[in-house]
Amino acid sequence: MNEQSATLLAVVFGVITVLLVRSRDCKWWEAALIALFGMYAGQTPLLFAADGLVHWVISIATHT
């Protein structure tokens, strides 16, 4: 994953996080999105596992 795509994902997850926090209703999948935002923003070692999971879900959703 290059720096540009990591930054884009961090921005997307950040916007989603702000919207979820403002709604004051957070479900389990929304908490997972917030956790993903934290990993992408912090560039933790778990980023690579989370990135693999995100790519796997996207490939299933797009059937590619």
HELIX and SHEET records of a PDB file:
HELIX    1   1 GLU A    3  SER A   23  1                                  21    
HELIX    2   2 TRP A   28  GLY A   42  1                                  15    
HELIX    3   3 LEU A   47  THR A   62  1                                  16    
END                                                                             
